[in-house]
Amino acid sequence: MSGLESDRNKVNKIIVHISEDGGVSRSEARRTLHKYVCEGKCDWYKTKSKKEGFDRTDLTKRQRRLVEDIIKQVMKDSEIDDAKWRIHNILCPGHPRPRPKRTQI
């Protein structure tokens, strides 16, 4: 399985968990995940988000905590910033956001 295919599977798993744990539809879970990982730096956000009613800042603390906990469970092989970058690449292909700088230990 390629890295992209593996990430796609992980993103789908995260969406299912958000849907089930948050009691929302799959499409709302996907939107919630995208809002969580989006930093507003991709071309789509800059050009189309207002028209789509996509406000990445309207997630509640509970929603943010739920999504982050699920990401950490499913993508335990990544730091949260790298996981968010990888998820964004799946959810918003063609509109990349800058890759996070790796922290040195």
Secondary structure, DSSP 8 states (H G I E B T S, - for coil): --HHHHHHHHHHHHHHHHHHHHT--HHHHHHHHHHHH--S-SHHHHHHHHHHT--TT---HHHHHHHHHHHHHHTTTS-HHHHHHHHHHHHSTTS----------
